[in-house]
């Protein structure tokens, strides 16, 4: 840990990961955060050691001035586009997820002793039909996954070229407080609130779902262990390490929280470019960062339901895994 505390520049503060990270560090006197927001982004609730700046992520010079003035010890880049509905147009998705990542890496390269934490994704990997390891190849036609894979490789190359201390985190599927309403579990909750049904794929694809709070804890762990000079980037998968068909994941969560919703498995086909096995090997994160998921996925969905759909009468499941 930095003996003088952490000064963190955070992108994506209005998203689920950013909000959970802010919530995690809100009461810590040794962490001060500057949240960089796009014009259309919502401001998270004010906190004592949190400040905001509206920036143009596509203007490296002005972006660099804002970041340099804050004098960060760490930049956490969790902002991305492409996983919410309606989907971002393909070329716009690529431009934001790749160009903004490179711009931020360029900014960090000009700051002394500043550590960059880049949030990639498990969707960047080539499907191996088994739990994925950090040295597995990045190769996918999934639009979001491909954009993050490109950014992942380019940021690592730039960090090596310009001596940036870098940690790459590759989270797998997650949900919890502040999850986007267009994603899987918010969709189930919304359908239950409307007394409707949800058309789903057959659900045979293996998935690895985590609480967003646990992924945020992984970011905090990387921040704590990130005081290092230029070296090989550290890369960590963040996931539950579960190997469970998606249908079983959904049915277990629905049963644990007592969600009254009709699930029509097989009513639609699998999504285009959807991997059939998307699960994480998390041994490296466990061994090197002492990180493991602790928060029960069903409890994370219950929290989301209580916050976003208070009219639902949900049963509180156990808190921990």
C-alpha positions, 0 to 999 in steps of 0.5 A: 500500500502507498504510505501516503494513500491512493489518489485514483482517477476512475473512468466508468464511475456511473457504471456497475463496476465504477459505482461498486468500487466507489462504494467500496472505498467511500469510507477509506480516508486513504483513498481520494478519487477523481471520477472522469465523466462523459457529458451524458454520464450520470454523476454518482452520489457525492462523497467526502473524498470524491470529485468529478470532472467532465472530459472529452476522452477523445482529446488526449491533451485536455485529458492529460491536463485534467489527470496531471492536475490531480497527481494520481498514483493510480488510474482505473479505466473501467469505462467501456461501451457495447454491453448495454441495450440498445447496442452501440454501433460497431465502429463507434464501439471500437473507437471508444473502447480502443482509442480511449484506452490508448489515450489514457495509457498515453496520459499515464506514461507522462506521470511519474510512479502512476499505475494503470489498471485496465479493465478488460473482459473474459469475452476477449478470449478464444473459447477453449471449452474449459476454464480460461487462463491468463495466457490463453489467446485473445481471439473472438468475433464478439464485437464487445470482446473483440474491441476489448481484446484489441485494447488489451493488446495495444495497452500492453504494448504501449505500457511496455514501450513507454514504461507504464506500470500496468495491471490488466483485469479480465472480469467475467460475467457479473451483476449486482447493484447499479447493473444496467437494466438491459442485461440478463438479471435486470431483464428478469427482474423487470419482467417479474415486475411487469408480470411478464415472461422472458424468452431465453436461449436453451441455456446450455452455455457454461457461464461464470457469474460473479457479484459486481461487488466482488469484481470491485474488490478485485480492482481494489486488490490490484490498487493495493498491490500495484506499487511497482515500477515498469515491468511485465504487466500483471494480468488477472482473471476475475470470476467465480470459477464456477462451471455451470450451464446458464440455465442452472445459474438462472434457475438457482438465483430465481429460486433463492430470491423467490422471483416470480417470473416465467422463463421460456428457455429455448424460445430464442437462439443463442446470440451471435458469436456467443461462446459456449464455455465462458469460465475463469481460472482464478488461481493467479488472482487468488495466489498473487492478490489474495482475491476470491469471490465472497458475495453470493450471486443471488444476494447480489441480484436480490440487492439489485431487485430491492434497489431498482424494483422495490415493488417486488417482494423478494426473499433475502438469500444468504449473503456469502458464497 
